[in-house]
């Protein structure tokens, strides 16, 4: 079971930075700035990727490839410098010459979301010192996230899980749109029609786990229907066949585990 890291206002005066300079005006940087301001933290930015001025902490919300350069630009700006990457280790922050931390929200942002979007989301945290880790935990918790520790060694697998759960889900739904288009359903209509199914499926998975949440022809052992689906795709959307075949085999394996449960 994942070990949570807890924060309370009594944990020490240095835990929650009183002022934070956020570097990077993308979706996450803008969302964090809004959420931290809403609970009373003094926020500078989102700023461009030059010198961020001075603050108790600098938080770099920039692409992974730019973290090291942004850290160098933040040298001397704050005693704490952090980043929001899920895949990048703390070593990328060394050019800042400060205690380093990271906080990676397990949440997705399309732009313009309210501060409440952070509430209940997980947040992977790490720190090069105890104070840096406390700051990461405090910043995550104060906007309603659930911080949990991650080591540099575990980051690639953790980030792969996040990509599969979020990024690949979007890719999968785009494939579902293509299959629906082969049935004469407009893509916009397919999103409206399929969205309730997707939401209910995700809620069932979260509530009871994959084995009990699985439904459909593969789970029922209805191979005739599976082959009919495959045949339709072969005629109208053949580019989807490799994905369909791989997911069918993976689903058969899951159905087999479900039958033994």
C-alpha positions in Angstrom: 0.0 0.0 0.0 1.3 3.5 -0.9 2.4 5.4 2.2 0.9 8.9 2.4 2.8 11.9 3.8 0.8 14.1 6.0 0.9 17.8 6.6 -0.7 20.0 9.3 -0.2 23.7 10.0 1.4 22.7 13.3 4.2 20.8 11.5 6.5 23.9 11.7 6.8 27.5 10.5 9.0 26.5 7.6 6.7 23.8 6.2 4.5 25.9 3.9 6.4 28.6 2.0 4.7 32.0 2.6 5.6 33.1 -0.9 6.1 31.1 -4.1 7.4 32.2 -7.5 5.9 30.0 -10.2 7.9 29.8 -13.4 6.0 28.6 -16.5 2.7 29.9 -17.7 1.3 26.7 -19.1 -1.8 24.9 -17.9 -0.3 23.5 -14.7 1.5 26.7 -13.7 -1.6 28.8 -14.2 -3.7 26.3 -12.3 -1.3 26.1 -9.3 -1.0 29.9 -9.2 -4.7 30.2 -9.0 -5.2 27.5 -6.4 -2.4 28.7 -4.1 -3.7 32.3 -4.3 -7.1 31.1 -3.4 -5.9 29.8 0.0 -3.8 32.8 0.8 -0.3 32.0 -0.4 1.6 34.9 -1.9 2.2 33.9 -5.5 4.5 35.6 -8.0 3.6 34.6 -11.5 3.1 32.5 -13.5 6.4 34.0 -14.8 8.4 33.6 -17.9 11.5 31.4 -17.8 14.0 34.1 -16.9 15.1 35.2 -13.4 12.1 34.7 -11.1 13.0 37.3 -8.5 13.0 36.3 -4.8 10.5 34.2 -2.9 10.5 31.5 -0.2 10.3 28.9 -2.9 10.5 28.8 -6.7 8.4 26.2 -8.4 9.3 25.3 -12.0 6.3 24.3 -14.1 8.3 23.9 -17.3 8.8 21.0 -19.8 11.2 18.3 -18.5 13.9 19.3 -21.0 14.0 22.9 -19.7 14.1 22.1 -15.9 17.9 22.3 -15.6 18.1 25.6 -17.5 15.3 27.1 -15.5 16.9 25.9 -12.3 20.1 27.7 -13.3 18.2 30.8 -13.9 16.6 30.5 -10.5 20.0 30.3 -8.7 20.0 32.6 -5.6 16.3 33.4 -5.9 15.0 31.1 -3.1 16.2 28.6 -0.5 13.9 26.1 -2.0 13.5 25.3 -5.7 11.1 22.6 -7.0 9.7 21.2 -10.2 6.4 19.6 -11.1 7.7 16.8 -13.4 6.7 13.2 -12.7 9.6 11.7 -14.7 12.5 13.9 -13.8 14.7 13.4 -10.7 15.8 16.0 -8.2 19.3 16.1 -9.8 17.9 18.4 -12.5 17.5 21.1 -9.9 21.2 21.1 -8.8 22.1 24.2 -10.9 19.8 26.3 -8.6 22.2 25.7 -5.7 19.2 25.3 -3.3 17.4 22.5 -1.6 15.3 20.8 -4.2 11.8 19.3 -4.2 9.3 18.0 -6.6 5.5 17.7 -6.6 3.7 16.0 -9.5 -0.1 16.3 -9.4 -1.9 13.2 -10.6 -4.4 15.3 -12.4 -5.0 16.6 -15.9 -5.7 20.1 -17.0 -7.1 21.4 -20.2 -6.9 25.1 -19.1 -9.2 27.3 -17.1 -10.1 24.8 -14.4 -11.2 26.1 -10.9 -8.8 25.6 -7.9 -11.1 22.8 -6.8 -9.6 20.6 -9.5 -6.7 19.7 -7.2 -8.9 18.4 -4.4 -8.6 14.7 -3.8 -5.9 14.2 -6.5 -2.7 12.4 -5.6 0.6 14.2 -5.7 4.0 12.5 -5.9 6.5 14.4 -3.7 10.2 14.2 -3.1 12.8 16.4 -1.4 16.6 16.6 -1.2 16.3 17.6 2.4 13.7 17.2 5.2 12.7 20.9 4.8 12.4 20.6 1.1 10.2 17.5 1.4 8.0 19.2 4.0 7.5 22.1 1.6 6.4 19.8 -1.2 4.0 18.0 1.1 2.6 21.3 2.5 2.1 22.8 -1.0 0.4 19.7 -2.2 -1.8 19.3 0.9 -2.8 23.0 1.2 -4.6 22.9 -2.2 -6.3 19.6 -1.3 -4.1 17.0 -2.9 -3.0 13.7 -1.2 0.8 13.7 -1.2 2.8 10.4 -1.4 6.5 9.9 -1.6 8.3 8.8 -4.8 12.0 8.0 -5.3 14.0 8.8 -8.4 14.4 5.1 -9.0 10.6 4.6 -9.1 9.8 7.6 -11.2 9.8 5.9 -14.6 7.3 3.2 -13.6 5.2 5.7 -11.7 5.1 8.1 -14.6 4.3 5.2 -17.0 1.2 4.4 -14.8 0.1 8.0 -15.0 0.5 8.1 -18.8 -1.4 4.9 -19.3 -4.2 6.1 -17.0 -4.6 9.5 -18.5 -2.8 10.1 -21.9 -3.4 6.6 -23.3 -7.1 6.8 -22.2 -7.5 9.8 -24.4 -5.8 8.0 -27.3 -8.1 5.0 -26.7 -11.2 7.2 -26.8 -10.0 8.7 -30.1 -9.9 5.2 -31.4 -13.4 4.6 -30.2 -14.4 7.8 -32.1 -12.8 6.3 -35.3 -14.7 3.0 -34.8 -18.0 4.9 -34.3 -17.3 6.9 -37.4 -17.1 3.6 -39.3 -20.6 3.0 -38.1 -21.8 6.4 -39.5 -21.7 8.3 -36.2 -20.1 11.7 -36.2 -17.2 12.1 -33.9 -18.8 14.9 -31.9 -21.9 12.8 -31.4 -19.8 9.8 -30.5 -18.2 11.8 -27.6 -21.6 12.7 -26.3 -22.9 9.1 -26.6 -19.8 7.4 -25.2 -18.8 9.8 -22.4 -21.4 8.4 -19.9 -20.2 4.9 -20.6 -16.6 5.9 -20.1 -17.4 7.8 -16.8 -19.3 4.8 -15.4 -16.6 2.4 -16.4 -13.9 4.4 -14.7 -16.1 4.8 -11.6 -16.7 1.1 -11.5 -12.9 0.4 -11.9 -12.1 2.8 -9.0 -14.8 1.3 -6.8 -14.4 -2.5 -7.3 -11.2 -3.0 -9.2 -10.6 -4.3 -12.8 -11.8 -7.9 -12.4 -15.2 -7.0 -11.1 -15.6 -3.9 -13.4 -15.0 -5.8 -16.6 -18.1 -6.3 -18.8 -18.7 -7.0 -22.5 -18.3 -9.8 -25.0 -14.8 -10.9 -24.0 -15.7 -11.1 -20.4 -18.8 -13.2 -21.4 -16.8 -15.5 -23.6 -18.9 -14.4 -26.6 -16.2 -15.0 -29.3 -18.7 -14.7 -32.2 -19.4 -11.1 -31.2 -15.7 -10.3 -30.8 -15.0 -11.7 -34.3 -17.9 -9.7 -35.7 -16.4 -6.6 -34.2 -13.0 -7.4 -35.6 -14.5 -8.0 -39.0 -16.2 -4.7 -39.0 -13.0 -2.9 -38.2 -11.1 -4.8 -40.8 -13.5 -3.5 -43.4 -13.9 0.1 -42.2 -11.0 1.0 -39.9 -8.2 -1.5 -40.5 -5.6 0.8 -38.8 -7.3 -0.1 -35.5 -6.8 -3.9 -35.8 -3.4 -4.1 -34.1 -4.8 -2.1 -31.1 -8.0 -4.1 -31.1 -6.1 -7.4 -31.1 -3.7 -6.4 -28.4 -6.5 -5.1 -26.1 -8.6 -8.2 -26.8 -5.8 -10.5 -25.7 -5.2 -8.4 -22.6 -8.9 -8.4 -21.8 -9.1 -12.2 -22.2 -6.3 -12.5 -19.6 -8.1 -10.1 -17.3 -11.4 -12.1 -17.8 -9.5 -15.3 -16.9 -8.3 -13.7 -13.6 -11.8 -12.6 -12.9 -13.1 -16.1 -13.4 -10.7 -17.4 -10.8 -11.4 -14.6 -8.3 
